[in-house]
Amino acid sequence: MKLLRYGPLGQEKPGLLDADGNIRDLSGVVADLSGEVLTNLDALKSVNPASLPKVEGNPRLGACVGGTGKFICIGLNYADHAAESGMQVPPEPVIFLKATSAICGPSDPILIPRGSVKTDWEVELGVVIGKPAKYITEDQALDHVAGYCVINDVSERAFQMERAGQWTKGKSSDNFGQTGPWLVTPDEVSDPQNLGMWLTVNGEKVQNGSTKTMVYGVAHLVSYLSQFFTLHPGDIISTGTPPGVGHGMKPPRYLKAGDVVELGIEGLGTQKQTCEQD
């Protein structure tokens, strides 16, 4: 299934994408794509999409999951991206948290924060937790995944790297976490470690990679994180980016108002954002 949330910001309704690409309204079946609904997504498989109201027009799409308690990001998880950043591949996953207030829809604008001079892009595979996970093994990990999605882990490199403290403030500005368009259930993703991914800026392809070059794969990450804290339904893990970010270019290149960013992952849909000054 390809599940989604649509409507004005803060008023999103649950929906699904039917075989013809139409949005069908799920609000008569579930209140939202969050919490226990994510734990029991199999129950939605018995719903005939044709029996659901068709949503007309082209509504705004919100983040494809609601009620996210933790937005967990993995740094330097592609060896070639670590190299372009001038950093070593870490001996264990690098974990940082992105504020949940950064989460927004796949076509919502990238807001360049006041004082920013180094706003950057990162296409990433998002993993949405469906079942609570605590101290689980790698063999159990994928059973706790509700689905996968596209994420743009927008970053302000000067805030992240050139000012005192941790990475969080360079990762958490408003609209620094476009999520969606869809939550794609695992039955439609035969191998999360073999998905092509790309990103363009103003039509120029700058990232062109694959999840197969991750240092630490999805199953390892879910198990690893569960050793330190419980993962809850709706938590998002953003698993790192392949090379091609602006910070790694020579000379470096960053986003400015008016730039258009498009990105996608094989089978998980695409995003398109225009950059605006906040």
BAFI-3210 file (N, C-alpha, C; in Angstrom, 3 decimals, decimal comma, padded with zeros to 6 digits):
// residues 278
n [1|2|3|4|5|6|7|8|9|10|11|12|13|14|15|16|17|18|19|20|21|22|23|24|25|26|27|28|29|30|31|32|33|34|35|36|37|38|39|40|41|42|43|44|45|46|47|48|49|50|51|52|53|54|55|56|57|58|59|60|61|62|63|64|65|66|67|68|69|70|71|72|73|74|75|76|77|78|79|80|81|82|83|84|85|86|87|88|89|90|91|92|93|94|95|96|97|98|99|100|101|102|103|104|105|106|107|108|109|110|111|112|113|114|115|116|117|118|119|120|121|122|123|124|125|126|127|128|129|130|131|132|133|134|135|136|137|138|139|140|141|142|143|144|145|146|147|148|149|150|151|152|153|154|155|156|157|158|159|160|161|162|163|164|165|166|167|168|169|170|171|172|173|174|175|176|177|178|179|180|181|182|183|184|185|186|187|188|189|190|191|192|193|194|195|196|197|198|199|200|201|202|203|204|205|206|207|208|209|210|211|212|213|214|215|216|217|218|219|220|221|222|223|224|225|226|227|228|229|230|231|232|233|234|235|236|237|238|239|240|241|242|243|244|245|246|247|248|249|250|251|252|253|254|255|256|257|258|259|260|261|262|263|264|265|266|267|268|269|270|271|272|273|274|275|276|277|278]
n.u [000,832|000,325|000,338|-000,903|-001,100|-003,283|-004,273|-004,845|-002,175|-001,776|-004,334|-004,506|-005,785|-006,094|-005,150|-005,100|-003,274|-004,702|-004,742|-004,803|-003,594|-005,100|-006,130|-007,577|-009,944|-009,310|-010,392|-012,793|-012,245|-009,866|-008,519|-006,104|-002,806|-001,069|000,291|-001,364|-002,596|-000,557|000,648|-001,077|-001,391|-001,979|-004,665|-005,785|-005,456|-007,595|-009,432|-011,275|-010,059|-011,691|-014,059|-013,808|-014,145|-013,295|-010,730|-010,911|-009,209|-006,018|-004,851|-002,889|-000,178|000,597|003,119|003,763|003,223|001,800|001,922|004,598|007,061|009,835|012,403|014,822|018,112|020,744|024,130|026,737|026,484|027,004|029,739|031,031|029,916|030,866|033,546|033,523|032,876|035,123|035,510|035,925|034,608|032,292|032,822|030,596|027,053|026,388|024,385|021,852|019,324|016,579|014,525|011,049|009,398|010,434|009,385|007,541|005,387|005,891|006,016|006,110|007,673|011,275|012,504|014,718|016,647|016,858|019,908|021,242|023,809|024,604|022,718|021,738|021,164|019,815|019,036|017,272|016,569|013,703|012,631|009,828|008,614|006,537|005,765|006,352|009,759|012,261|015,365|015,716|016,674|018,725|017,588|014,924|014,242|013,051|010,429|009,317|008,911|006,835|006,772|008,280|009,775|010,418|012,802|013,876|016,608|017,180|019,794|021,681|024,783|026,684|025,490|025,472|028,151|030,003|029,491|029,325|028,583|026,168|024,942|022,239|021,009|021,658|020,111|017,424|015,702|012,590|010,635|012,724|012,553|011,212|008,818|007,678|006,215|004,549|003,805|005,154|004,304|006,032|005,583|005,651|008,207|010,755|013,452|014,968|017,584|018,385|017,684|017,389|018,328|017,965|018,703|017,958|019,007|017,617|017,154|019,554|021,232|022,495|022,814|023,075|022,529|022,446|020,696|022,088|024,692|024,858|026,508|025,625|022,884|019,214|017,990|020,028|020,231|017,691|017,663|020,003|019,436|017,352|018,586|019,239|017,069|013,491|011,825|009,007|005,684|005,351|007,706|010,487|013,210|015,831|018,031|020,544|022,652|023,625|026,634|027,137|026,130|025,784|027,732|029,930|030,884|033,253|033,977|032,129|028,518|025,455|021,968|019,642|017,111|014,444|015,590|014,983|014,322|014,345|013,626|013,910|013,131|013,491|010,461|009,265|008,296|008,329|009,624|009,190|010,456|010,421|012,753|012,574|013,052|013,051]
n.v [-001,194|002,276|004,792|007,930|011,396|014,102|017,512|020,779|022,285|020,886|019,939|017,528|014,656|011,068|008,978|006,898|005,744|004,760|002,108|003,496|005,842|007,679|009,616|008,261|008,677|007,903|008,565|007,740|005,270|005,113|007,314|008,670|008,332|007,110|006,180|003,360|002,627|002,381|000,127|-001,832|-002,061|-004,056|-004,481|-002,631|-003,668|-005,150|-003,374|-002,168|-000,094|001,144|001,456|003,628|007,185|009,246|011,601|014,729|016,911|018,468|018,155|019,585|017,630|016,288|015,449|011,954|010,464|010,680|012,043|011,741|010,964|010,827|011,961|010,587|010,746|009,504|009,946|010,304|007,823|006,690|005,553|006,942|009,453|010,200|010,430|012,621|014,561|014,758|013,122|010,265|006,940|006,051|003,972|003,018|003,604|007,064|009,060|011,491|013,818|015,275|018,079|017,514|019,492|020,269|018,657|018,325|018,583|016,902|018,712|021,126|024,315|024,765|026,440|028,954|029,712|032,720|034,433|032,347|030,938|028,645|026,617|023,341|020,269|016,905|013,817|011,136|007,809|007,157|005,476|004,216|003,508|000,827|-001,063|-001,165|-001,152|-002,587|-003,451|-005,316|-007,918|-007,995|-009,715|-009,544|-006,989|-005,823|-006,577|-004,695|-002,475|-000,104|001,038|002,710|005,796|008,848|011,277|014,620|015,657|018,476|020,791|023,183|024,098|025,840|026,455|023,877|022,931|024,948|026,380|026,437|023,438|020,808|018,949|019,426|022,021|022,806|021,238|021,408|023,493|025,147|023,401|021,763|019,091|017,485|015,046|012,173|011,516|009,380|006,764|003,796|000,491|-002,415|-004,732|-003,843|-003,128|-004,764|-005,019|-003,019|-002,273|-001,867|000,363|002,831|006,295|009,856|013,365|016,634|019,995|022,856|021,489|020,191|017,212|016,272|014,458|010,991|007,969|004,894|002,875|000,600|001,122|001,886|002,121|001,091|-000,909|-000,928|-002,885|-003,302|-000,709|-000,271|-002,283|-001,563|001,067|000,428|-000,616|001,446|003,127|002,958|002,413|003,880|003,539|005,480|006,871|008,148|007,129|008,550|007,659|008,473|009,922|009,678|010,580|013,951|016,205|019,767|020,823|019,221|019,827|021,264|024,374|024,637|024,535|026,130|026,421|028,921|031,485|030,853|028,727|025,424|022,284|018,886|015,478|011,903|008,435|005,150|003,583|004,818|007,319|010,901|014,180|017,775|020,936|024,467|026,959|029,326|032,454|032,597]
n.w [000,000|-000,607|001,432|002,666|003,740|003,574|002,903|004,526|006,444|009,593|009,589|008,335|006,614|006,630|003,870|000,910|-001,953|-004,936|-007,465|-009,833|-009,314|-007,939|-005,120|-002,271|000,300|003,609|006,015|007,071|007,974|009,510|012,024|011,713|010,306|012,420|015,655|017,060|014,725|012,869|013,822|013,110|010,302|008,501|008,691|007,022|004,553|003,799|002,960|000,276|-002,130|-004,046|-002,742|-001,179|-000,677|-003,444|-003,705|-004,977|-007,317|-006,601|-003,790|-001,102|000,059|003,173|005,656|005,531|007,742|010,983|014,345|015,177|017,464|017,761|015,680|014,186|013,093|011,006|010,734|008,265|006,885|004,474|002,784|000,703|000,924|003,437|002,772|000,969|002,750|004,186|006,372|008,546|008,094|010,506|013,449|014,719|014,229|013,714|015,627|015,652|016,712|015,064|015,300|015,783|014,880|012,506|010,589|007,596|004,677|001,445|-000,666|000,503|001,055|001,175|003,820|004,148|006,829|008,858|008,704|007,573|005,583|004,429|003,544|002,830|000,956|001,250|000,127|001,509|002,702|004,491|007,413|008,925|012,079|013,165|015,094|018,623|019,618|021,479|022,646|020,532|018,194|015,214|013,363|014,018|013,399|010,999|011,219|012,778|011,322|009,828|007,323|004,449|003,277|001,416|002,370|002,752|004,204|005,125|005,731|007,637|007,159|008,343|010,801|011,754|011,829|012,364|014,573|018,167|020,045|019,403|016,475|016,192|015,984|013,444|011,916|012,385|011,701|010,810|008,410|007,554|007,086|004,906|004,255|002,775|-000,511|000,167|002,520|002,145|002,305|003,667|002,081|-000,506|-000,918|-001,834|-001,182|000,978|000,861|-001,720|-003,398|-005,783|-005,663|-005,888|-006,477|-007,598|-008,311|-009,419|-011,802|-012,339|-011,870|-008,847|-006,806|-006,998|-006,228|-004,309|-001,967|-001,462|-000,873|001,732|004,892|007,362|007,430|007,159|008,899|010,751|011,843|013,054|015,016|016,428|017,406|019,104|021,289|022,908|023,383|023,493|020,486|019,077|017,597|014,700|015,026|013,218|011,268|009,684|007,276|006,323|003,726|000,239|-001,703|-003,033|-001,892|-001,300|000,384|-000,027|-002,522|-004,849|-005,752|-002,597|-002,680|-002,128|-001,128|-002,294|-002,120|-004,324|-005,673|-006,948|-005,741|-006,431|-005,707|-005,228|-004,516|-005,623|-006,247|-004,081|-004,554|-005,345|-004,537|-004,550|-004,070|-003,533|-002,709|-000,094|001,532|005,007]
ca.u [000,000|000,940|-000,503|-000,536|-001,927|-003,529|-005,076|-004,098|-001,248|-002,421|-005,666|-004,358|-006,597|-005,409|-005,611|-004,237|-003,178|-005,224|-003,933|-004,813|-002,949|-006,053|-006,153|-008,830|-010,055|-009,360|-010,776|-013,923|-011,730|-008,923|-008,460|-004,852|-001,742|-000,239|000,027|-001,723|-002,942|000,672|000,939|-002,044|-001,652|-002,529|-006,121|-006,206|-005,347|-008,910|-010,269|-011,283|-009,894|-012,817|-015,178|-013,496|-014,376|-012,187|-010,397|-010,786|-008,220|-004,638|-004,666|-001,566|000,178|001,373|004,015|002,989|002,969|001,494|002,229|005,997|007,670|011,282|012,909|016,190|018,911|022,021|025,124|027,895|026,142|027,450|031,196|031,453|029,519|031,829|034,781|033,377|032,798|036,425|035,388|036,084|033,413|032,256|032,827|029,202|026,216|026,324|022,971|021,436|017,883|016,078|013,280|009,858|008,787|010,985|008,656|006,543|004,984|006,911|006,095|006,213|008,936|012,445|012,625|016,103|016,524|017,562|021,321|021,828|024,643|025,024|021,617|022,152|020,166|020,216|018,001|017,482|015,529|013,086|012,053|008,811|008,389|005,141|005,587|007,385|010,982|013,194|016,330|015,426|017,798|018,685|016,655|013,557|014,085|012,150|009,051|008,877|008,848|005,533|006,971|009,420|009,397|011,479|013,028|014,930|017,211|017,776|020,799|022,413|026,109|027,371|024,894|025,784|029,565|030,900|029,089|029,539|027,492|025,904|024,422|020,784|020,546|021,850|019,258|016,069|014,901|011,270|010,635|013,983|012,325|010,131|008,608|006,620|004,766|003,790|004,348|005,038|004,394|007,150|005,274|005,940|009,637|011,334|014,755|015,274|019,013|018,680|016,785|018,040|017,906|018,533|018,251|018,390|018,841|017,359|017,225|020,861|021,344|023,664|022,935|022,634|023,114|021,624|020,754|022,965|026,015|024,829|027,436|024,780|021,590|017,993|017,797|021,034|019,919|016,524|018,123|021,001|018,775|016,484|019,390|019,448|015,767|012,385|011,260|007,551|004,998|005,416|009,082|011,111|014,671|016,357|019,155|021,789|022,585|024,773|027,405|026,541|025,585|026,448|028,895|031,055|031,315|034,447|033,727|030,814|027,357|024,346|020,668|019,218|015,700|014,123|016,078|014,009|014,934|013,514|014,310|013,069|013,702|012,831|009,278|008,749|007,758|009,213|009,328|009,637|010,374|011,020|013,387|012,090|013,674|012,149]
ca.v [000,000|003,603|005,568|009,342|012,325|015,241|018,595|021,914|022,032|020,698|019,371|016,451|013,449|009,891|008,522|005,938|005,898|003,559|001,587|004,473|007,061|008,573|009,626|007,809|009,162|006,840|009,119|006,982|003,972|005,399|008,743|009,214|007,334|007,326|005,320|001,954|002,375|001,933|-001,220|-002,769|-001,671|-005,185|-004,364|-001,787|-004,402|-005,697|-002,274|-002,004|001,333|001,664|001,740|004,845|008,417|009,750|012,984|015,452|017,977|018,187|018,726|019,548|016,431|016,500|014,333|010,729|009,833|011,652|011,673|011,327|011,368|010,963|012,058|010,142|010,781|008,791|010,718|009,664|006,407|006,237|005,737|007,956|010,754|010,507|010,858|013,973|015,455|014,773|012,446|008,821|006,122|005,831|002,573|002,739|004,657|008,394|009,352|012,791|014,019|016,452|018,473|017,090|020,676|020,410|017,773|018,980|017,809|016,718|019,861|022,358|024,973|024,801|027,774|029,267|030,491|034,000|034,301|031,177|031,109|027,328|025,657|022,231|019,246|015,506|012,817|010,028|006,814|007,213|004,238|004,557|002,406|000,433|-001,764|-000,774|-001,947|-002,392|-004,552|-006,345|-008,376|-007,588|-010,607|-009,120|-005,554|-005,406|-006,824|-003,512|-001,364|000,106|001,359|003,506|007,035|009,766|012,413|015,589|016,080|019,783|021,077|024,451|023,598|026,736|026,209|022,504|022,594|026,067|027,012|025,524|022,539|019,621|019,161|019,594|023,335|022,918|020,252|021,426|024,665|024,848|022,878|021,091|017,645|017,075|013,617|011,668|011,725|008,215|005,716|002,582|-000,647|-003,296|-005,708|-003,239|-002,812|-006,103|-004,930|-001,613|-002,026|-001,836|001,367|003,996|007,562|010,969|014,709|017,674|021,403|023,613|020,573|019,536|016,078|016,418|013,205|009,842|006,868|003,734|002,435|-000,566|001,543|002,247|001,427|000,352|-001,076|-000,649|-003,839|-003,019|000,554|-000,427|-003,061|-000,775|002,143|-000,135|-000,944|002,664|003,681|002,284|003,016|003,838|003,744|006,844|007,368|008,127|007,044|009,015|006,725|008,973|010,377|009,389|011,783|014,936|017,356|021,010|021,040|018,439|020,262|022,117|024,944|024,284|025,193|026,094|026,839|030,304|031,683|030,659|027,433|024,336|020,996|017,700|014,282|010,716|007,114|004,130|002,967|005,549|008,596|012,048|015,441|018,983|022,088|025,749|027,572|030,639|033,043|032,592]
ca.w [000,000|-000,555|002,332|002,639|004,504|002,689|003,451|005,058|007,539|010,885|009,406|007,365|006,715|006,077|002,566|000,214|-003,396|-005,577|-008,566|-010,922|-008,864|-007,287|-003,659|-001,658|001,676|004,618|007,313|007,596|008,425|010,598|012,319|011,205|010,131|013,596|016,802|016,891|013,319|012,212|014,316|012,522|008,917|007,750|008,704|005,905|003,288|003,439|002,478|-001,178|-002,418|-004,832|-001,841|-000,443|-001,452|-004,239|-003,401|-006,242|-007,384|-006,206|-002,458|-000,487|000,798|004,386|005,989|005,336|009,036|012,018|015,722|015,337|018,725|017,580|014,317|014,439|011,873|011,020|010,004|007,628|006,727|003,161|002,827|-000,250|001,474|004,493|002,117|000,430|003,903|004,830|007,656|008,539|008,329|011,952|013,868|015,045|013,646|014,312|015,858|016,164|016,614|014,353|015,953|015,042|014,264|011,153|009,675|006,758|003,515|000,413|-001,568|001,271|000,688|002,042|004,393|004,479|008,068|008,971|009,010|006,918|004,399|003,947|003,558|001,978|000,657|001,463|-000,095|002,439|002,921|005,798|007,944|009,914|013,009|013,314|016,366|019,591|019,518|022,578|022,761|019,531|017,385|013,808|012,675|014,334|013,192|009,931|011,647|013,520|010,370|009,188|005,920|004,015|002,612|001,009|003,266|002,467|005,473|004,856|006,755|007,547|007,523|009,269|012,110|012,158|011,994|012,649|015,824|019,277|020,383|018,596|015,128|016,167|015,552|012,000|011,260|012,937|011,357|010,247|007,036|007,236|007,071|004,006|004,498|001,897|-000,437|000,622|003,383|001,328|003,218|003,325|001,038|-001,809|-000,955|-001,725|-000,535|001,253|000,624|-003,152|-003,952|-006,370|-005,075|-006,652|-006,141|-008,523|-007,940|-010,650|-012,930|-012,431|-010,946|-007,978|-006,058|-007,784|-005,477|-004,010|-000,572|-001,313|-000,407|003,150|005,785|008,302|006,783|007,902|009,996|011,783|012,508|013,933|016,169|017,171|018,142|020,142|022,464|023,693|023,750|022,811|019,282|019,160|016,325|014,196|015,022|011,896|011,176|008,405|007,326|005,749|002,337|-000,627|-002,022|-003,922|-001,167|-001,655|001,237|-000,523|-003,849|-004,905|-004,428|-002,043|-003,287|-001,178|-001,654|-002,133|-002,437|-005,735|-006,153|-006,949|-005,395|-006,674|-005,236|-005,194|-004,265|-006,429|-005,678|-002,926|-004,977|-005,542|-003,870|-005,229|-003,178|-003,881|-001,543|000,269|002,710|006,155]
c.u [000,869|-000,027|-000,007|-001,447|-002,073|-004,391|-004,217|-003,220|-001,983|-003,807|-005,642|-005,279|-005,813|-005,999|-004,707|-004,279|-003,687|-004,380|-003,846|-004,173|-003,872|-005,911|-007,537|-008,818|-010,231|-009,939|-012,014|-013,513|-010,786|-008,850|-007,219|-003,884|-000,718|-000,565|-000,302|-002,155|-001,729|001,051|000,076|-002,385|-002,230|-004,050|-006,627|-006,161|-006,680|-009,858|-010,145|-011,159|-011,079|-014,024|-014,984|-013,770|-013,117|-011,973|-010,136|-009,704|-006,838|-004,365|-003,201|-001,365|000,982|002,392|003,184|002,734|002,709|001,948|003,648|006,568|009,160|011,604|014,412|016,957|020,247|023,001|026,205|027,670|026,379|028,944|031,648|031,019|030,459|033,122|034,665|033,279|034,130|036,430|035,540|034,718|033,383|032,223|031,464|028,364|026,277|024,851|022,806|019,933|017,584|014,762|012,076|009,142|009,361|010,191|007,604|006,255|006,029|007,043|006,075|007,579|010,055|012,584|014,066|016,096|017,292|019,011|022,000|022,668|024,992|023,892|021,848|021,023|020,712|019,017|018,295|016,283|015,017|012,464|011,084|008,526|006,885|004,851|006,682|008,573|011,914|014,064|016,051|016,695|017,637|017,700|015,196|013,223|013,034|010,687|008,468|008,739|007,457|005,675|008,137|008,932|010,643|011,582|014,110|015,429|017,949|018,662|021,381|023,815|026,868|026,823|025,363|027,232|030,446|030,540|029,141|028,328|027,338|025,240|022,964|020,349|020,771|020,926|017,773|015,239|013,556|011,409|011,991|013,805|011,135|010,026|007,433|007,101|003,979|004,553|004,098|005,285|005,444|006,853|005,537|007,411|010,389|012,685|015,086|016,736|019,371|017,714|017,597|017,480|018,635|017,999|018,800|018,182|018,747|017,574|018,544|020,950|022,640|023,875|022,345|023,261|022,140|021,779|021,674|024,362|025,983|025,892|026,651|023,364|020,416|017,844|018,782|020,666|018,755|016,927|019,051|020,334|017,945|017,261|019,523|018,153|014,697|011,972|009,756|006,928|004,987|006,787|009,670|012,618|015,060|017,778|020,455|021,660|023,808|025,522|026,643|025,910|026,407|027,726|030,138|031,563|032,549|034,286|032,354|029,700|026,172|023,083|020,409|017,752|015,482|014,630|014,975|014,743|013,930|014,317|013,356|013,864|012,846|011,664|008,624|008,220|008,802|008,727|009,799|009,402|011,000|011,588|012,861|012,874|012,667|012,115]
c.v [001,249|004,496|007,008|010,132|013,592|016,291|019,710|021,514|021,968|020,104|018,190|015,273|012,267|009,503|007,430|006,219|004,632|003,194|002,557|005,796|008,081|008,495|009,204|008,176|007,998|007,319|008,444|005,632|004,136|006,910|009,396|008,060|007,571|006,271|003,883|001,625|001,837|000,521|-002,255|-002,408|-002,808|-005,110|-003,531|-002,534|-004,984|-004,631|-002,167|-000,520|001,937|002,008|003,043|006,077|008,848|011,225|013,711|016,518|017,519|018,811|018,712|018,204|016,832|015,398|013,059|009,966|010,930|011,166|011,227|011,870|011,611|010,977|011,823|010,113|010,072|009,563|009,846|008,175|005,889|006,555|006,854|009,355|011,163|011,043|012,288|015,014|015,552|014,089|010,936|008,132|005,775|004,353|002,093|003,838|005,964|008,787|010,811|012,912|015,321|016,814|018,046|018,280|020,966|019,621|018,559|018,103|017,813|017,872|021,188|022,992|024,676|026,239|028,019|030,182|031,807|033,759|033,129|031,580|029,762|026,303|024,617|021,199|017,859|014,602|011,610|009,074|006,960|005,879|004,629|003,328|002,135|-000,229|-001,335|-001,725|-001,588|-003,637|-005,672|-006,721|-007,876|-008,445|-010,198|-007,731|-005,180|-005,697|-005,621|-002,281|-001,292|000,389|002,300|004,752|007,806|010,883|013,319|016,112|017,393|020,176|022,472|024,170|024,533|026,560|024,863|022,338|023,723|026,805|025,970|024,631|021,407|019,971|019,621|020,933|023,568|022,028|020,470|022,654|024,237|024,420|022,323|019,570|017,254|015,556|013,121|011,652|010,588|007,470|004,410|001,378|-001,655|-004,322|-005,162|-002,851|-004,128|-006,096|-003,470|-001,259|-002,061|-000,893|002,536|005,278|008,707|012,297|015,672|019,044|022,200|022,753|019,843|018,413|016,198|015,199|012,079|008,600|005,735|003,379|001,234|-000,173|002,093|001,469|000,531|000,309|-000,884|-001,574|-003,575|-001,756|000,414|-001,194|-002,238|000,299|001,608|-000,562|000,251|003,311|002,940|003,097|002,815|004,017|005,222|007,463|007,189|008,009|007,495|008,494|007,200|009,234|009,941|010,678|012,713|016,112|018,602|021,253|020,326|018,866|021,154|023,115|024,519|025,115|025,039|026,682|028,315|030,404|031,582|029,362|026,386|023,018|019,892|016,476|013,103|009,471|006,101|003,485|003,741|006,933|009,693|013,243|016,590|020,165|023,320|026,370|028,997|031,158|033,096|033,970]
c.w [000,000|000,217|002,370|003,556|003,678|003,387|004,010|006,235|008,863|010,807|008,434|007,670|006,151|004,727|002,039|-001,266|-004,047|-006,789|-009,742|-010,518|-008,246|-005,777|-003,192|-000,175|002,647|005,949|007,900|008,169|009,614|010,791|011,728|011,003|011,234|014,643|016,436|015,472|012,573|012,633|013,613|011,079|008,081|007,687|007,533|004,572|002,841|002,902|000,966|-001,500|-003,173|-003,964|-001,076|-001,304|-002,199|-003,919|-004,714|-006,152|-006,972|-004,843|-002,032|000,203|002,025|004,559|006,013|006,629|010,055|013,389|015,957|016,641|018,616|016,090|014,427|013,120|012,083|010,147|009,384|007,397|005,315|003,086|001,894|000,189|002,606|003,881|001,599|001,552|004,637|006,176|007,483|008,676|009,815|012,316|014,363|014,415|014,445|014,404|016,267|015,958|015,896|015,032|015,113|014,403|012,883|010,128|008,905|005,549|002,413|-000,569|-000,819|001,024|001,678|002,521|004,809|005,699|008,028|009,365|008,336|005,716|003,762|004,083|002,466|001,879|000,976|001,196|000,797|002,439|004,348|006,163|009,052|010,774|013,140|014,648|017,335|019,538|020,664|022,710|021,749|018,767|015,957|013,020|012,902|013,789|012,151|010,248|012,384|012,619|009,737|007,703|005,715|003,283|002,201|002,048|002,669|003,816|005,231|006,039|006,539|008,082|008,473|010,683|012,660|012,596|012,498|013,928|016,947|019,499|019,395|017,272|015,100|015,601|014,056|011,204|011,515|012,604|010,773|008,787|006,600|007,205|006,219|004,016|003,664|000,453|000,222|001,708|002,642|002,232|002,728|002,235|-000,360|-001,949|-000,733|-001,013|-000,273|001,044|-000,863|-003,861|-004,512|-005,781|-005,778|-006,136|-007,183|-007,893|-009,233|-011,899|-013,096|-011,407|-010,158|-007,087|-006,904|-007,151|-005,262|-002,538|-000,381|-000,823|001,018|003,919|006,741|007,729|007,724|009,103|011,125|012,557|013,479|015,192|017,049|018,014|019,301|021,390|023,418|024,157|022,967|021,586|019,317|017,781|015,931|014,257|013,629|012,056|009,773|008,289|006,683|004,257|001,538|-000,975|-002,960|-003,204|-001,500|-000,879|000,706|-001,881|-003,744|-006,049|-003,907|-002,670|-002,333|-001,802|-001,376|-002,520|-003,942|-006,314|-006,027|-006,746|-005,691|-006,271|-005,229|-004,882|-005,012|-005,675|-004,555|-003,278|-005,038|-004,730|-004,752|-004,305|-003,810|-002,605|-001,347|001,466|003,856|006,816]
res [m|k|l|l|r|y|g|p|l|g|q|e|k|p|g|l|l|d|a|d|g|n|i|r|d|l|s|g|v|v|a|d|l|s|g|e|v|l|t|n|l|d|a|l|k|s|v|n|p|a|s|l|p|k|v|e|g|n|p|r|l|g|a|c|v|g|g|t|g|k|f|i|c|i|g|l|n|y|a|d|h|a|a|e|s|g|m|q|v|p|p|e|p|v|i|f|l|k|a|t|s|a|i|c|g|p|s|d|p|i|l|i|p|r|g|s|v|k|t|d|w|e|v|e|l|g|v|v|i|g|k|p|a|k|y|i|t|e|d|q|a|l|d|h|v|a|g|y|c|v|i|n|d|v|s|e|r|a|f|q|m|e|r|a|g|q|w|t|k|g|k|s|s|d|n|f|g|q|t|g|p|w|l|v|t|p|d|e|v|s|d|p|q|n|l|g|m|w|l|t|v|n|g|e|k|v|q|n|g|s|t|k|t|m|v|y|g|v|a|h|l|v|s|y|l|s|q|f|f|t|l|h|p|g|d|i|i|s|t|g|t|p|p|g|v|g|h|g|m|k|p|p|r|y|l|k|a|g|d|v|v|e|l|g|i|e|g|l|g|t|q|k|q|t|c|e|q|d]
***
